Amino acid sequence: MLKFIQSVLVPLCSYFTHRQVRSTGIPFVDSSKIQVCHNLRILRHQVFKGTAKR
């Protein structure tokens, strides 16, 4: 696997650089709610404490 990765890495990076999408300057924000965790664990969830709200 390591030999395969070494031989494919440069062409893969080149492909991704070539396929980059040009920015239109118009950002899109998805405001649909995402369920983070079960209601019983809400108080223990500390990742976005102070940032996220219910």
mmCIF file of the N, C-alpha and C atoms, coordinates in Angstrom:
data_MODEL
# 
_entry.id   MODEL 
# 
loop_
_atom_site.group_PDB 
_atom_site.id 
_atom_site.type_symbol 
_atom_site.label_atom_id 
_atom_site.label_alt_id 
_atom_site.label_comp_id 
_atom_site.label_asym_id 
_atom_site.label_entity_id 
_atom_site.label_seq_id 
_atom_site.pdbx_PDB_ins_code 
_atom_site.Cartn_x 
_atom_site.Cartn_y 
_atom_site.Cartn_z 
_atom_site.occupancy 
_atom_site.B_iso_or_equiv 
_atom_site.pdbx_formal_charge 
_atom_site.auth_seq_id 
_atom_site.auth_comp_id 
_atom_site.auth_asym_id 
_atom_site.auth_atom_id 
_atom_site.pdbx_PDB_model_num 
ATOM 1   N N  . MET A 1 1  ? 0.822   -1.193 0.000   1.00 0.00 ? 1  MET A N  1 
ATOM 2   C CA . MET A 1 1  ? 0.000   0.000  0.000   1.00 0.00 ? 1  MET A CA 1 
ATOM 3   C C  . MET A 1 1  ? 0.867   1.258  0.000   1.00 0.00 ? 1  MET A C  1 
ATOM 4   N N  . LEU A 1 2  ? 1.943   1.260  0.778   1.00 0.00 ? 2  LEU A N  1 
ATOM 5   C CA . LEU A 1 2  ? 2.800   2.442  0.846   1.00 0.00 ? 2  LEU A CA 1 
ATOM 6   C C  . LEU A 1 2  ? 3.461   2.742  -0.500  1.00 0.00 ? 2  LEU A C  1 
ATOM 7   N N  . LYS A 1 3  ? 3.883   1.711  -1.224  1.00 0.00 ? 3  LYS A N  1 
ATOM 8   C CA . LYS A 1 3  ? 4.484   1.911  -2.544  1.00 0.00 ? 3  LYS A CA 1 
ATOM 9   C C  . LYS A 1 3  ? 3.447   2.481  -3.512  1.00 0.00 ? 3  LYS A C  1 
ATOM 10  N N  . PHE A 1 4  ? 2.213   1.996  -3.395  1.00 0.00 ? 4  PHE A N  1 
ATOM 11  C CA . PHE A 1 4  ? 1.138   2.483  -4.253  1.00 0.00 ? 4  PHE A CA 1 
ATOM 12  C C  . PHE A 1 4  ? 0.852   3.959  -3.987  1.00 0.00 ? 4  PHE A C  1 
ATOM 13  N N  . ILE A 1 5  ? 0.805   4.341  -2.726  1.00 0.00 ? 5  ILE A N  1 
ATOM 14  C CA . ILE A 1 5  ? 0.534   5.732  -2.348  1.00 0.00 ? 5  ILE A CA 1 
ATOM 15  C C  . ILE A 1 5  ? 1.628   6.657  -2.881  1.00 0.00 ? 5  ILE A C  1 
ATOM 16  N N  . GLN A 1 6  ? 2.894   6.224  -2.775  1.00 0.00 ? 6  GLN A N  1 
ATOM 17  C CA . GLN A 1 6  ? 4.006   7.044  -3.254  1.00 0.00 ? 6  GLN A CA 1 
ATOM 18  C C  . GLN A 1 6  ? 3.926   7.281  -4.754  1.00 0.00 ? 6  GLN A C  1 
ATOM 19  N N  . SER A 1 7  ? 3.476   6.297  -5.515  1.00 0.00 ? 7  SER A N  1 
ATOM 20  C CA . SER A 1 7  ? 3.415   6.452  -6.964  1.00 0.00 ? 7  SER A CA 1 
ATOM 21  C C  . SER A 1 7  ? 2.180   7.227  -7.421  1.00 0.00 ? 7  SER A C  1 
ATOM 22  N N  . VAL A 1 8  ? 1.185   7.348  -6.590  1.00 0.00 ? 8  VAL A N  1 
ATOM 23  C CA . VAL A 1 8  ? -0.069  8.001  -6.981  1.00 0.00 ? 8  VAL A CA 1 
ATOM 24  C C  . VAL A 1 8  ? -0.212  9.396  -6.387  1.00 0.00 ? 8  VAL A C  1 
ATOM 25  N N  . LEU A 1 9  ? 0.570   9.730  -5.375  1.00 0.00 ? 9  LEU A N  1 
ATOM 26  C CA . LEU A 1 9  ? 0.390   10.978 -4.643  1.00 0.00 ? 9  LEU A CA 1 
ATOM 27  C C  . LEU A 1 9  ? 0.540   12.220 -5.522  1.00 0.00 ? 9  LEU A C  1 
ATOM 28  N N  . VAL A 1 10 ? 1.584   12.309 -6.316  1.00 0.00 ? 10 VAL A N  1 
ATOM 29  C CA . VAL A 1 10 ? 1.812   13.494 -7.148  1.00 0.00 ? 10 VAL A CA 1 
ATOM 30  C C  . VAL A 1 10 ? 0.717   13.656 -8.206  1.00 0.00 ? 10 VAL A C  1 
ATOM 31  N N  . PRO A 1 11 ? 0.361   12.599 -8.966  1.00 0.00 ? 11 PRO A N  1 
ATOM 32  C CA . PRO A 1 11 ? -0.738  12.771 -9.928  1.00 0.00 ? 11 PRO A CA 1 
ATOM 33  C C  . PRO A 1 11 ? -2.070  13.124 -9.261  1.00 0.00 ? 11 PRO A C  1 
ATOM 34  N N  . LEU A 1 12 ? -2.314  12.561 -8.076  1.00 0.00 ? 12 LEU A N  1 
ATOM 35  C CA . LEU A 1 12 ? -3.561  12.849 -7.369  1.00 0.00 ? 12 LEU A CA 1 
ATOM 36  C C  . LEU A 1 12 ? -3.619  14.305 -6.930  1.00 0.00 ? 12 LEU A C  1 
ATOM 37  N N  . CYS A 1 13 ? -2.524  14.831 -6.396  1.00 0.00 ? 13 CYS A N  1 
ATOM 38  C CA . CYS A 1 13 ? -2.477  16.237 -6.003  1.00 0.00 ? 13 CYS A CA 1 
ATOM 39  C C  . CYS A 1 13 ? -2.646  17.141 -7.217  1.00 0.00 ? 13 CYS A C  1 
ATOM 40  N N  . SER A 1 14 ? -2.041  16.778 -8.318  1.00 0.00 ? 14 SER A N  1 
ATOM 41  C CA . SER A 1 14 ? -2.174  17.550 -9.555  1.00 0.00 ? 14 SER A CA 1 
ATOM 42  C C  . SER A 1 14 ? -3.621  17.559 -10.032 1.00 0.00 ? 14 SER A C  1 
ATOM 43  N N  . TYR A 1 15 ? -4.273  16.411 -9.964  1.00 0.00 ? 15 TYR A N  1 
ATOM 44  C CA . TYR A 1 15 ? -5.673  16.304 -10.377 1.00 0.00 ? 15 TYR A CA 1 
ATOM 45  C C  . TYR A 1 15 ? -6.567  17.190 -9.509  1.00 0.00 ? 15 TYR A C  1 
ATOM 46  N N  . PHE A 1 16 ? -6.381  17.134 -8.199  1.00 0.00 ? 16 PHE A N  1 
ATOM 47  C CA . PHE A 1 16 ? -7.210  17.944 -7.297  1.00 0.00 ? 16 PHE A CA 1 
ATOM 48  C C  . PHE A 1 16 ? -6.968  19.440 -7.502  1.00 0.00 ? 16 PHE A C  1 
ATOM 49  N N  . THR A 1 17 ? -5.730  19.817 -7.771  1.00 0.00 ? 17 THR A N  1 
ATOM 50  C CA . THR A 1 17 ? -5.426  21.223 -8.034  1.00 0.00 ? 17 THR A CA 1 
ATOM 51  C C  . THR A 1 17 ? -6.111  21.676 -9.319  1.00 0.00 ? 17 THR A C  1 
ATOM 52  N N  . HIS A 1 18 ? -6.109  20.822 -10.323 1.00 0.00 ? 18 HIS A N  1 
ATOM 53  C CA . HIS A 1 18 ? -6.729  21.143 -11.607 1.00 0.00 ? 18 HIS A CA 1 
ATOM 54  C C  . HIS A 1 18 ? -8.251  21.233 -11.497 1.00 0.00 ? 18 HIS A C  1 
ATOM 55  N N  . ARG A 1 19 ? -8.853  20.400 -10.635 1.00 0.00 ? 19 ARG A N  1 
ATOM 56  C CA . ARG A 1 19 ? -10.307 20.324 -10.511 1.00 0.00 ? 19 ARG A CA 1 
ATOM 57  C C  . ARG A 1 19 ? -10.887 21.308 -9.502  1.00 0.00 ? 19 ARG A C  1 
ATOM 58  N N  . GLN A 1 20 ? -10.079 22.194 -8.943  1.00 0.00 ? 20 GLN A N  1 
ATOM 59  C CA . GLN A 1 20 ? -10.587 23.159 -7.968  1.00 0.00 ? 20 GLN A CA 1 
ATOM 60  C C  . GLN A 1 20 ? -11.666 24.024 -8.604  1.00 0.00 ? 20 GLN A C  1 
ATOM 61  N N  . VAL A 1 21 ? -12.715 24.248 -7.849  1.00 0.00 ? 21 VAL A N  1 
ATOM 62  C CA . VAL A 1 21 ? -13.827 25.068 -8.317  1.00 0.00 ? 21 VAL A CA 1 
ATOM 63  C C  . VAL A 1 21 ? -13.510 26.529 -8.018  1.00 0.00 ? 21 VAL A C  1 
ATOM 64  N N  . ARG A 1 22 ? -13.750 27.377 -8.984  1.00 0.00 ? 22 ARG A N  1 
ATOM 65  C CA . ARG A 1 22 ? -13.530 28.810 -8.765  1.00 0.00 ? 22 ARG A CA 1 
ATOM 66  C C  . ARG A 1 22 ? -14.627 29.362 -7.870  1.00 0.00 ? 22 ARG A C  1 
ATOM 67  N N  . SER A 1 23 ? -14.234 30.214 -6.951  1.00 0.00 ? 23 SER A N  1 
ATOM 68  C CA . SER A 1 23 ? -15.176 30.804 -6.011  1.00 0.00 ? 23 SER A CA 1 
ATOM 69  C C  . SER A 1 23 ? -16.034 31.856 -6.711  1.00 0.00 ? 23 SER A C  1 
ATOM 70  N N  . THR A 1 24 ? -17.330 31.840 -6.435  1.00 0.00 ? 24 THR A N  1 
ATOM 71  C CA . THR A 1 24 ? -18.240 32.826 -7.001  1.00 0.00 ? 24 THR A CA 1 
ATOM 72  C C  . THR A 1 24 ? -18.345 34.047 -6.109  1.00 0.00 ? 24 THR A C  1 
ATOM 73  N N  . GLY A 1 25 ? -17.843 33.951 -4.878  1.00 0.00 ? 25 GLY A N  1 
ATOM 74  C CA . GLY A 1 25 ? -17.934 35.053 -3.938  1.00 0.00 ? 25 GLY A CA 1 
ATOM 75  C C  . GLY A 1 25 ? -19.260 35.092 -3.212  1.00 0.00 ? 25 GLY A C  1 
ATOM 76  N N  . ILE A 1 26 ? -20.122 34.108 -3.465  1.00 0.00 ? 26 ILE A N  1 
ATOM 77  C CA . ILE A 1 26 ? -21.426 34.052 -2.807  1.00 0.00 ? 26 ILE A CA 1 
ATOM 78  C C  . ILE A 1 26 ? -21.421 32.862 -1.849  1.00 0.00 ? 26 ILE A C  1 
ATOM 79  N N  . PRO A 1 27 ? -21.352 33.112 -0.540  1.00 0.00 ? 27 PRO A N  1 
ATOM 80  C CA . PRO A 1 27 ? -21.355 31.992 0.412   1.00 0.00 ? 27 PRO A CA 1 
ATOM 81  C C  . PRO A 1 27 ? -22.771 31.475 0.656   1.00 0.00 ? 27 PRO A C  1 
ATOM 82  N N  . PHE A 1 28 ? -22.900 30.187 0.857   1.00 0.00 ? 28 PHE A N  1 
ATOM 83  C CA . PHE A 1 28 ? -24.180 29.571 1.165   1.00 0.00 ? 28 PHE A CA 1 
ATOM 84  C C  . PHE A 1 28 ? -24.088 28.966 2.553   1.00 0.00 ? 28 PHE A C  1 
ATOM 85  N N  . VAL A 1 29 ? -25.121 29.156 3.359   1.00 0.00 ? 29 VAL A N  1 
ATOM 86  C CA . VAL A 1 29 ? -25.159 28.632 4.717   1.00 0.00 ? 29 VAL A CA 1 
ATOM 87  C C  . VAL A 1 29 ? -26.385 27.754 4.854   1.00 0.00 ? 29 VAL A C  1 
ATOM 88  N N  . ASP A 1 30 ? -26.173 26.544 5.333   1.00 0.00 ? 30 ASP A N  1 
ATOM 89  C CA . ASP A 1 30 ? -27.278 25.625 5.563   1.00 0.00 ? 30 ASP A CA 1 
ATOM 90  C C  . ASP A 1 30 ? -27.729 25.792 7.009   1.00 0.00 ? 30 ASP A C  1 
ATOM 91  N N  . SER A 1 31 ? -28.970 26.181 7.217   1.00 0.00 ? 31 SER A N  1 
ATOM 92  C CA . SER A 1 31 ? -29.448 26.438 8.572   1.00 0.00 ? 31 SER A CA 1 
ATOM 93  C C  . SER A 1 31 ? -30.322 25.305 9.116   1.00 0.00 ? 31 SER A C  1 
ATOM 94  N N  . SER A 1 32 ? -30.265 24.138 8.464   1.00 0.00 ? 32 SER A N  1 
ATOM 95  C CA . SER A 1 32 ? -31.057 23.032 8.998   1.00 0.00 ? 32 SER A CA 1 
ATOM 96  C C  . SER A 1 32 ? -30.418 22.518 10.285  1.00 0.00 ? 32 SER A C  1 
ATOM 97  N N  . LYS A 1 33 ? -31.249 22.060 11.217  1.00 0.00 ? 33 LYS A N  1 
ATOM 98  C CA . LYS A 1 33 ? -30.717 21.654 12.511  1.00 0.00 ? 33 LYS A CA 1 
ATOM 99  C C  . LYS A 1 33 ? -30.069 20.277 12.408  1.00 0.00 ? 33 LYS A C  1 
ATOM 100 N N  . ILE A 1 34 ? -29.025 20.111 13.177  1.00 0.00 ? 34 ILE A N  1 
ATOM 101 C CA . ILE A 1 34 ? -28.310 18.848 13.234  1.00 0.00 ? 34 ILE A CA 1 
ATOM 102 C C  . ILE A 1 34 ? -28.384 18.349 14.667  1.00 0.00 ? 34 ILE A C  1 
ATOM 103 N N  . GLN A 1 35 ? -28.848 17.124 14.834  1.00 0.00 ? 35 GLN A N  1 
ATOM 104 C CA . GLN A 1 35 ? -28.958 16.559 16.166  1.00 0.00 ? 35 GLN A CA 1 
ATOM 105 C C  . GLN A 1 35 ? -27.569 16.100 16.609  1.00 0.00 ? 35 GLN A C  1 
ATOM 106 N N  . VAL A 1 36 ? -27.054 16.693 17.672  1.00 0.00 ? 36 VAL A N  1 
ATOM 107 C CA . VAL A 1 36 ? -25.689 16.413 18.115  1.00 0.00 ? 36 VAL A CA 1 
ATOM 108 C C  . VAL A 1 36 ? -25.641 15.152 18.962  1.00 0.00 ? 36 VAL A C  1 
ATOM 109 N N  . CYS A 1 37 ? -26.483 15.074 19.928  1.00 0.00 ? 37 CYS A N  1 
ATOM 110 C CA . CYS A 1 37 ? -26.477 13.899 20.794  1.00 0.00 ? 37 CYS A CA 1 
ATOM 111 C C  . CYS A 1 37 ? -27.853 13.707 21.415  1.00 0.00 ? 37 CYS A C  1 
ATOM 112 N N  . HIS A 1 38 ? -28.001 12.607 22.085  1.00 0.00 ? 38 HIS A N  1 
ATOM 113 C CA . HIS A 1 38 ? -29.257 12.280 22.745  1.00 0.00 ? 38 HIS A CA 1 
ATOM 114 C C  . HIS A 1 38 ? -29.523 13.296 23.855  1.00 0.00 ? 38 HIS A C  1 
ATOM 115 N N  . ASN A 1 39 ? -30.785 13.593 24.111  1.00 0.00 ? 39 ASN A N  1 
ATOM 116 C CA . ASN A 1 39 ? -31.159 14.599 25.111  1.00 0.00 ? 39 ASN A CA 1 
ATOM 117 C C  . ASN A 1 39 ? -30.583 14.316 26.496  1.00 0.00 ? 39 ASN A C  1 
ATOM 118 N N  . LEU A 1 40 ? -30.391 13.049 26.840  1.00 0.00 ? 40 LEU A N  1 
ATOM 119 C CA . LEU A 1 40 ? -29.854 12.719 28.156  1.00 0.00 ? 40 LEU A CA 1 
ATOM 120 C C  . LEU A 1 40 ? -28.391 13.111 28.300  1.00 0.00 ? 40 LEU A C  1 
ATOM 121 N N  . ARG A 1 41 ? -27.675 13.281 27.160  1.00 0.00 ? 41 ARG A N  1 
ATOM 122 C CA . ARG A 1 41 ? -26.249 13.605 27.209  1.00 0.00 ? 41 ARG A CA 1 
ATOM 123 C C  . ARG A 1 41 ? -25.950 15.066 26.891  1.00 0.00 ? 41 ARG A C  1 
ATOM 124 N N  . ILE A 1 42 ? -26.951 15.902 26.746  1.00 0.00 ? 42 ILE A N  1 
ATOM 125 C CA . ILE A 1 42 ? -26.731 17.295 26.369  1.00 0.00 ? 42 ILE A CA 1 
ATOM 126 C C  . ILE A 1 42 ? -25.842 18.023 27.370  1.00 0.00 ? 42 ILE A C  1 
ATOM 127 N N  . LEU A 1 43 ? -26.050 17.807 28.639  1.00 0.00 ? 43 LEU A N  1 
ATOM 128 C CA . LEU A 1 43 ? -25.268 18.517 29.656  1.00 0.00 ? 43 LEU A CA 1 
ATOM 129 C C  . LEU A 1 43 ? -23.802 18.072 29.683  1.00 0.00 ? 43 LEU A C  1 
ATOM 130 N N  . ARG A 1 44 ? -23.511 16.869 29.215  1.00 0.00 ? 44 ARG A N  1 
ATOM 131 C CA . ARG A 1 44 ? -22.128 16.385 29.200  1.00 0.00 ? 44 ARG A CA 1 
ATOM 132 C C  . ARG A 1 44 ? -21.380 16.789 27.933  1.00 0.00 ? 44 ARG A C  1 
ATOM 133 N N  . HIS A 1 45 ? -22.088 17.239 26.922  1.00 0.00 ? 45 HIS A N  1 
ATOM 134 C CA . HIS A 1 45 ? -21.463 17.602 25.647  1.00 0.00 ? 45 HIS A CA 1 
ATOM 135 C C  . HIS A 1 45 ? -20.795 18.973 25.798  1.00 0.00 ? 45 HIS A C  1 
ATOM 136 N N  . GLN A 1 46 ? -19.465 19.019 25.783  1.00 0.00 ? 46 GLN A N  1 
ATOM 137 C CA . GLN A 1 46 ? -18.726 20.246 26.076  1.00 0.00 ? 46 GLN A CA 1 
ATOM 138 C C  . GLN A 1 46 ? -17.964 20.809 24.880  1.00 0.00 ? 46 GLN A C  1 
ATOM 139 N N  . VAL A 1 47 ? -18.105 20.226 23.684  1.00 0.00 ? 47 VAL A N  1 
ATOM 140 C CA . VAL A 1 47 ? -17.292 20.639 22.539  1.00 0.00 ? 47 VAL A CA 1 
ATOM 141 C C  . VAL A 1 47 ? -17.546 22.095 22.155  1.00 0.00 ? 47 VAL A C  1 
ATOM 142 N N  . PHE A 1 48 ? -18.802 22.481 22.032  1.00 0.00 ? 48 PHE A N  1 
ATOM 143 C CA . PHE A 1 48 ? -19.133 23.846 21.623  1.00 0.00 ? 48 PHE A CA 1 
ATOM 144 C C  . PHE A 1 48 ? -19.781 24.627 22.760  1.00 0.00 ? 48 PHE A C  1 
ATOM 145 N N  . LYS A 1 49 ? -19.359 24.352 23.972  1.00 0.00 ? 49 LYS A N  1 
ATOM 146 C CA . LYS A 1 49 ? -19.927 25.037 25.132  1.00 0.00 ? 49 LYS A CA 1 
ATOM 147 C C  . LYS A 1 49 ? -19.655 26.531 25.001  1.00 0.00 ? 49 LYS A C  1 
ATOM 148 N N  . GLY A 1 50 ? -20.670 27.340 25.149  1.00 0.00 ? 50 GLY A N  1 
ATOM 149 C CA . GLY A 1 50 ? -20.529 28.786 25.028  1.00 0.00 ? 50 GLY A CA 1 
ATOM 150 C C  . GLY A 1 50 ? -20.750 29.297 23.614  1.00 0.00 ? 50 GLY A C  1 
ATOM 151 N N  . THR A 1 51 ? -20.720 28.399 22.623  1.00 0.00 ? 51 THR A N  1 
ATOM 152 C CA . THR A 1 51 ? -20.928 28.800 21.228  1.00 0.00 ? 51 THR A CA 1 
ATOM 153 C C  . THR A 1 51 ? -22.287 28.321 20.726  1.00 0.00 ? 51 THR A C  1 
ATOM 154 N N  . ALA A 1 52 ? -22.541 27.039 20.889  1.00 0.00 ? 52 ALA A N  1 
ATOM 155 C CA . ALA A 1 52 ? -23.781 26.446 20.380  1.00 0.00 ? 52 ALA A CA 1 
ATOM 156 C C  . ALA A 1 52 ? -24.919 26.659 21.356  1.00 0.00 ? 52 ALA A C  1 
ATOM 157 N N  . LYS A 1 53 ? -26.097 26.765 20.797  1.00 0.00 ? 53 LYS A N  1 
ATOM 158 C CA . LYS A 1 53 ? -27.297 26.940 21.625  1.00 0.00 ? 53 LYS A CA 1 
ATOM 159 C C  . LYS A 1 53 ? -28.369 25.972 21.139  1.00 0.00 ? 53 LYS A C  1 
ATOM 160 N N  . ARG A 1 54 ? -29.299 25.688 22.040  1.00 0.00 ? 54 ARG A N  1 
ATOM 161 C CA . ARG A 1 54 ? -30.445 24.848 21.651  1.00 0.00 ? 54 ARG A CA 1 
ATOM 162 C C  . ARG A 1 54 ? -31.568 25.740 21.190  1.00 0.00 ? 54 ARG A C  1 
# 
